[in-house]
Amino acid sequence: MTERERIYHDSQNIVVSAGAGSGKTTLLINKLKAEVKNDRSHYKIAAITFTNKAANELKERAGKAGKGNFFGTNDGFIEKEIIRPFIKDAFGQSFSQEFETEYFKTKFSTFYDGLEILERESILGTYYNKKRNFKFHLAKKILDESKACRQYLQAKYSRIFIDEYQDSDIDMHNFFMFIKDDLNIKLFIVGDPKQSIYIWRGAEPQNFKGLLQTESGFNIYELTENFRCCFDIQNYSNSFFLDTQDHFNMEGGEVEDVIGVRNEYSLEELYKDNIINPEKELVILTWKRDFAEQIANSLNEEGHNFTYIPRTPLDNNTKNSSILIELAKYVKNKRYSVYHLVNSLGLDLSSSEISELDNTIKVLKNTDMDKEQIIVVLEKLSELLQLSFGEEELGPIASVILTDEYDIAYNGQKNMNKVMTLHSSKGLEFQQVFIFAVDFKLNQGKDFNEHYVATTRGKDKLVVLLNDNYISYLKEIQKELQLESLNKLIRII
């Protein structure tokens, strides 16, 4: 029985560590469908995640299995199922069920300050401390105080599916563990601590890592197979790390889709010999920005159509880089609205708050902006989102907004053939990828993570321009894996 089959047959609490490209959403949907099909009782299930876009995707893919079950965001679930219907039962008739959420203007330091505002003004606000989550803290308190609420959830739900758990904060984690331990509602949790994107607003990937310990009360599964990449590419990338070499499939025949070429091959010859398909997307990755730009210019002079995608100042992975990148898309891409930004950042805002956010940042689209005006906007944005931008972040966002040098990275244009740096390619996927062995000093014990990023960007084909040092390292891997020939790793032509 495969790992996925074991998951489908497991009726206990489940946590799945699912890496990039491992098909975790498909797994979650298939498990959900199996639960609905096999459970003929009155019980329902809930499937929740961080954004409306992701929740809508889950509901759409669930099809008929979604009928009558809850699909929505984390915030939407607790507001609809816990806070609004049971706040009076927990705290008294003076609380209104018709409260409004107001995260920008209504902030406080303690739980009881927030509760008093909710009672007096019918406004649900948020903590000044972005690492704490008042809404989930409140939901947990309601569960503590309202027996009717606990009975309602126990009578309605048999299991709750939670996606992207690595982005949960401490109050969300405490709430879900209460659901499991005290209400005995089964949980199905999926996440990947390597892909946490909401640390800026209090996400604690350690909560998810803690569930992967044997004493957590969950049956633990790990998905390592990368469905984004073809078999040959997945096998190849696994062979370079000791902790993934045990995933190397010895049963495979000679490799077809990982190809090593010598210097004498031109792109035209690669097309002509069907090594690279000219009808499919090709992305060339290299370490240095200048070299990437030079490659694009040379290929275009030869009559090929390649676009150089620059590494931008926002790719430096600062604490707010994810916010600034979405802000750049909002400014540079005419089709990217404030609603895209809100959804991408997983913000649960009212329509008036979205309008306020839009009014705050839309001035960035003015062509006569200067750095001082950008700083003013970021200060206002800091107040709204309760975060702080560092001095090191002001220059990069100003460079992106005030020039057109980096527009191609953010304007949403689709380009089939591209040249970009390795760092710019993180998180992206392409049909065919071409890399340079000279970029990696593997025989010196360096650049393994960068090599992994480069080799796992391609879905259909990976082509490596070889050098002697790289071939020497491949022979070491061949020896470690006891392969009869290098053709089990890479097809060299």
C-alpha positions in Angstrom: 0.0 0.0 0.0 1.4 3.4 -1.0 1.7 6.3 1.4 -1.3 8.0 -0.2 -3.4 4.9 0.1 -2.5 4.6 3.8 -3.7 8.2 4.2 -7.0 7.5 2.5 -7.6 4.5 4.7 -6.6 6.2 8.0 -9.5 7.3 10.2 -7.4 9.0 12.9 -5.9 12.5 13.3 -3.5 13.0 10.4 -0.7 15.5 9.7 1.0 15.5 6.3 4.3 17.2 5.6 4.0 17.8 1.9 6.8 19.4 -0.1 6.5 21.7 -3.1 5.0 19.9 -6.1 3.9 16.9 -4.1 0.2 17.2 -5.0 -0.9 18.1 -1.5 -4.1 19.8 -2.7 -5.1 16.7 -4.7 -4.4 14.6 -1.7 -6.6 16.7 0.5 -9.4 16.7 -2.0 -9.2 12.9 -2.5 -9.2 12.3 1.2 -12.2 14.6 1.6 -14.1 12.8 -1.1 -13.3 9.5 0.5 -14.6 10.7 3.9 -17.8 12.0 2.4 -18.4 8.8 0.4 -17.7 6.5 3.3 -19.6 8.4 6.0 -23.3 7.9 5.7 -24.1 9.6 9.0 -25.4 13.2 9.5 -21.9 14.5 10.2 -20.3 17.2 8.0 -16.7 18.1 7.3 -15.1 21.5 7.0 -12.2 22.4 4.7 -10.4 25.6 5.6 -7.4 27.6 4.4 -6.0 31.1 4.4 -7.5 32.9 1.4 -10.8 32.9 -0.4 -9.1 32.0 -3.6 -7.6 28.8 -2.1 -10.9 28.0 -0.4 -12.9 28.4 -3.6 -10.4 26.2 -5.4 -10.9 23.5 -2.8 -14.7 23.8 -3.1 -14.6 23.7 -6.9 -12.3 20.6 -7.0 -14.5 18.8 -4.4 -17.4 18.9 -6.8 -20.5 17.0 -5.4 -18.6 16.1 -2.3 -18.6 19.7 -1.3 -22.4 19.9 -1.1 -23.6 20.7 2.4 -20.1 21.0 3.8 -18.1 24.1 4.9 -15.5 25.5 2.6 -13.9 28.8 3.5 -11.1 30.7 5.3 -9.9 30.1 8.8 -11.4 33.4 9.9 -14.7 32.7 8.0 -15.1 29.4 9.8 -14.8 30.6 13.4 -16.9 33.7 12.7 -19.8 31.8 11.1 -19.7 28.7 13.3 -18.6 30.0 16.6 -18.3 33.7 17.3 -21.6 35.1 15.8 -23.9 32.3 16.9 -22.5 31.7 20.4 -21.1 35.0 21.7 -24.3 35.8 23.6 -24.3 32.4 25.2 -20.7 32.8 26.2 -20.6 36.4 27.4 -24.2 37.6 27.8 -27.0 39.3 26.0 -25.3 42.7 25.9 -23.1 41.4 23.0 -24.4 41.8 19.5 -24.2 39.1 16.9 -24.2 41.8 14.2 -20.8 43.2 15.0 -18.4 44.6 12.4 -14.8 43.7 11.9 -12.4 46.7 11.9 -8.7 45.7 12.0 -7.2 49.0 10.8 -8.5 51.4 13.4 -9.6 49.3 16.3 -6.5 47.9 18.1 -5.9 47.1 21.7 -3.4 45.4 24.0 -5.3 42.9 26.1 -8.1 40.4 25.5 -10.5 42.1 27.9 -9.9 45.5 26.2 -11.0 43.9 22.9 -13.9 42.2 24.6 -15.1 45.5 26.1 -14.9 47.2 22.7 -16.8 44.3 21.1 -19.6 44.6 23.8 -19.8 48.4 23.8 -19.3 49.3 20.1 -20.0 46.0 18.4 -16.6 46.1 16.7 -14.3 43.2 16.5 -10.7 44.6 16.3 -7.3 43.1 16.7 -4.2 43.1 18.9 -1.4 45.6 18.6 0.9 42.6 18.9 0.8 41.0 15.5 2.0 37.7 16.9 -1.4 37.3 18.7 -4.7 36.7 17.0 -7.7 38.2 18.9 -10.3 36.6 16.7 -9.0 33.0 17.4 -8.4 33.9 21.0 -12.0 35.0 21.3 -13.2 31.8 19.5 -11.3 29.7 22.0 -12.8 31.6 24.9 -16.3 31.1 23.6 -15.6 27.3 23.4 -14.4 27.5 27.0 -17.5 29.3 28.1 -20.3 27.9 25.9 -21.3 24.3 26.4 -23.9 24.8 23.6 -21.1 25.8 21.2 -19.1 22.7 22.1 -22.1 20.5 21.6 -23.0 22.1 18.3 -19.5 21.5 16.8 -19.4 17.9 18.1 -22.8 17.2 16.7 -22.1 18.7 13.3 -18.5 17.9 12.3 -16.6 14.7 12.1 -13.4 16.1 10.6 -11.8 19.4 9.8 -9.4 19.7 6.9 -6.8 22.5 7.4 -4.5 23.5 4.6 -1.2 25.5 4.8 -0.9 24.9 8.5 2.6 26.2 8.6 1.1 29.7 8.4 -0.9 29.3 11.6 -0.2 31.5 14.5 -0.2 30.5 18.2 -3.8 31.4 18.8 -5.0 29.4 15.8 -2.8 26.5 16.9 -4.3 26.5 20.4 -7.8 26.6 19.0 -7.3 23.7 16.6 -5.6 21.6 19.3 -8.7 22.2 21.6 -10.9 21.0 18.7 -8.9 17.8 18.5 -8.1 17.1 22.2 -11.3 18.4 24.0 -14.0 18.0 21.4 -12.6 14.9 19.8 -13.2 16.2 16.3 -10.7 14.6 13.9 -8.2 16.9 12.1 -6.5 16.4 8.7 -3.6 18.9 8.6 -1.4 19.6 5.6 1.6 21.9 5.5 5.2 22.5 4.6 7.4 24.5 7.0 9.7 25.4 4.2 6.9 27.4 2.5 5.6 29.7 5.3 4.6 33.1 3.8 2.8 34.8 6.7 5.6 35.0 9.3 5.3 38.8 8.9 1.9 38.7 10.6 2.6 36.1 13.3 2.8 32.7 11.6 4.7 30.2 13.6 6.0 27.3 11.5 7.3 25.6 14.7 3.7 24.8 15.5 3.5 22.6 12.5 6.9 21.1 13.1 5.8 20.2 16.6 3.0 18.1 15.1 5.5 16.0 13.2 6.8 14.5 16.5 5.6 11.1 17.5 4.0 12.2 20.7 1.8 14.8 19.0 -1.3 12.5 18.8 -1.3 12.6 15.0 -0.5 9.8 12.6 2.4 11.4 10.6 2.9 11.1 6.9 5.5 12.7 4.5 5.1 13.3 0.8 8.4 13.6 -0.9 7.4 12.8 -4.5 7.5 15.9 -6.7 4.7 15.7 -9.3 5.7 19.1 -10.7 8.8 17.5 -12.2 8.9 14.4 -14.4 10.4 11.1 -13.0 13.9 11.7 -14.4 14.2 15.2 -13.0 12.9 14.1 -9.6 15.2 11.2 -9.4 18.1 13.4 -10.5 17.5 16.1 -7.9 17.1 13.5 -5.1 20.5 12.0 -5.9 22.5 15.0 -4.8 21.5 14.9 -1.1 22.3 12.1 1.4 18.9 12.5 3.1 17.0 12.1 -0.2 19.2 9.5 -1.9 17.0 6.8 -0.3 14.2 8.2 -2.4 16.2 7.6 -5.6 14.3 5.0 -7.7 16.7 2.3 -8.8 14.1 0.7 -11.0 14.2 3.4 -13.6 15.8 2.7 -17.0 18.1 4.9 -18.9 17.3 8.6 -18.5 15.5 10.5 -21.2 14.6 13.9 -19.8 17.7 15.0 -17.9 20.3 15.7 -20.6 24.0 16.7 -20.4 25.4 18.6 -23.4 28.9 19.8 -24.3 29.9 23.3 -25.4 29.8 22.5 -29.1 26.0 22.4 -29.1 24.2 25.5 -30.1 20.5 26.3 -29.3 19.6 25.8 -32.9 21.2 22.3 -32.9 19.4 21.5 -29.6 16.1 22.4 -31.4 17.1 20.5 -34.5 18.0 17.3 -32.7 14.8 17.4 -30.6 16.7 17.7 -27.4 14.7 20.9 -26.6 11.2 21.3 -28.0 10.9 24.7 -29.8 7.1 24.6 -29.2 7.4 24.5 -25.5 8.6 27.1 -22.9 12.3 27.2 -22.3 13.9 29.1 -19.4 17.7 29.5 -19.1 18.9 29.9 -15.5 22.3 31.2 -14.5 23.9 32.6 -11.4 25.0 36.1 -12.5 22.7 38.8 -13.6 25.1 40.3 -16.2 25.6 36.9 -17.8 21.9 36.2 -17.9 21.3 39.6 -19.7 24.2 38.8 -22.1 22.7 35.4 -22.9 19.3 36.9 -23.7 20.9 39.6 -26.0 23.0 37.1 -27.8 20.1 34.7 -28.5 17.9 37.5 -29.7 20.7 38.6 -32.1 20.7 35.1 -33.5 17.0 35.4 -34.2 15.5 33.7 -31.1 12.9 35.4 -29.0 14.0 35.5 -25.3 13.1 37.9 -22.5 15.5 38.7 -19.8 13.8 38.6 -16.4 16.0 40.6 -14.0 16.5 39.8 -10.3 14.9 42.7 -8.6 15.8 44.6 -5.4 12.8 43.0 -3.7 14.2 39.5 -4.1 16.5 39.9 -1.0 14.1 38.1 1.3 13.6 40.8 3.9 10.9 40.3 6.6 8.4 42.2 4.5 9.5 41.1 1.0 6.3 39.2 0.3 4.2 42.3 1.0 6.5 44.5 -1.0 6.4 42.1 -4.0 2.6 42.1 -4.0 2.7 45.9 -3.7 5.0 46.1 -6.8 2.5 43.9 -8.7 -0.3 46.2 -7.7 1.6 49.2 -9.1 3.0 47.7 -12.2 0.3 45.2 -13.4 -2.9 46.9 -14.6 -4.9 43.7 -14.1 -3.8 43.3 -10.4 -6.3 45.0 -8.2 -6.4 45.7 -4.5 -8.5 42.5 -4.2 -5.7 40.4 -5.6 -3.4 42.0 -3.1 -5.7 41.4 -0.1 -6.2 37.8 -1.2 -2.5 37.1 -1.8 -1.6 38.4 1.7 -4.5 36.4 3.3 -6.1 39.5 4.9 -9.6 39.2 6.2 -10.9 42.8 5.7 -14.3 44.3 5.4 -15.3 46.2 2.2 -14.7 49.6 3.9 -11.2 48.5 5.0 -10.3 47.2 1.5 -11.4 50.6 0.2 -9.3 52.4 2.8 -6.3 50.2 1.9 -6.8 51.0 -1.8 -7.0 54.7 -1.2 -3.8 54.5 0.8 -1.7 52.7 -1.8 -3.2 53.8 -5.2 -1.2 57.0 -5.1 1.9 54.8 -5.8 0.6 54.5 -9.4 1.1 58.2 -10.0 3.9 58.8 -12.5 5.2 61.8 -10.5 5.9 59.9 -7.3 9.2 60.4 -5.5 10.9 58.5 -2.7 9.6 60.8 0.1 6.0 60.2 -1.0 6.6 56.4 -1.1 7.9 56.6 2.5 4.7 58.4 3.5 2.6 55.7 1.9 4.6 52.9 3.6 4.2 54.7 7.0 0.4 54.7 6.5 0.5 51.1 5.4 2.5 50.2 8.5 -0.3 51.7 10.6 -3.0 49.8 8.8 -1.3 46.4 8.8 0.5 46.9 12.1 4.0 46.2 10.9 7.2 48.1 10.4 9.3 48.5 7.3 13.1 48.6 7.8 15.4 51.2 6.4 16.9 48.5 4.2 13.5 47.9 2.5 12.7 51.5 1.5 15.4 51.8 -1.1 14.5 48.5 -2.9 10.7 49.3 -3.2 11.5 52.8 -4.3 13.8 51.5 -7.0 11.1 49.2 -8.3 8.3 51.8 -8.3 10.3 54.7 -9.6 12.0 53.0 -12.6 10.8 50.7 -15.4 14.0 48.6 -15.2 12.2 45.8 -13.3 8.7 46.1 -14.8 9.0 42.8 -16.7 9.2 41.0 -13.3 5.9 42.4 -12.1 3.7 43.6 -15.0 2.1 40.2 -15.5 3.2 39.8 -19.1 3.6 36.2 -20.3 6.9 35.4 -22.2 7.5 31.8 -23.5 11.3 31.9 -23.5 13.1 33.6 -20.7 16.5 34.0 -19.2 16.8 34.7 -15.4 19.0 34.3 -12.4 18.7 31.3 -10.1 17.4 33.4 -7.3 14.7 34.9 -9.4 13.4 31.5 -10.3 12.6 30.4 -6.7 9.0 29.2 -6.4 8.4 29.1 -10.2 8.0 26.3 -12.6 8.7 25.9 -16.3 8.3 23.3 -19.0 12.0 23.1 -20.0 15.0 24.4 -18.1 18.6 24.9 -19.2 21.4 25.3 -16.5 25.2 25.7 -16.5 27.3 23.3 -14.6 30.0 26.0 -14.1 27.6 27.8 -11.8 27.9 25.1 -9.1 30.9 24.2 -7.1 29.5 20.9 -5.9 33.0 19.2 -5.7 33.9 21.9 -3.1 30.9 21.1 -1.0 29.1 24.3 -2.1 25.9 25.4 -3.9 23.8 22.3 -3.2 20.6 24.2 -2.3 20.9 26.5 -5.3 21.5 23.4 -7.5 18.3 21.9 -6.0 16.3 25.0 -6.9 17.7 25.0 -10.4 17.1 21.3 -11.1 13.6 21.3 -9.8 12.2 24.2 -11.8 11.6 22.2 -14.9 8.5 20.0 -15.3 9.3 18.2 -18.6 13.0 18.5 -19.3 16.3 19.6 -17.7 19.4 20.3 -19.8 22.8 20.8 -18.2 25.7 22.4 -20.0 28.5 20.2 -18.6 32.1 20.8 -17.5 34.7 18.3 -16.2 34.2 19.1 -12.5 30.5 18.5 -12.7 31.0 15.2 -14.5 33.5 14.2 -11.9 30.9 14.8 -9.2 28.3 12.9 -11.1 30.6 9.9 -11.1 30.9 10.1 -7.3 27.1 10.0 -7.1 27.1 7.0 -9.5 29.5 5.2 -7.2 27.5 6.1 -4.0 24.3 4.8 -5.6 26.0 1.8 -7.1 24.7 2.6 -10.6 26.0 0.6 -13.5 26.3 3.7 -15.7 25.9 7.5 -15.7 22.9 7.0 -18.0 20.9 6.1 -14.9 21.4 9.7 -13.8 21.8 11.8 -16.9 21.8 11.3 -20.7 25.1 12.8 -21.9 25.3 13.6 -25.6 
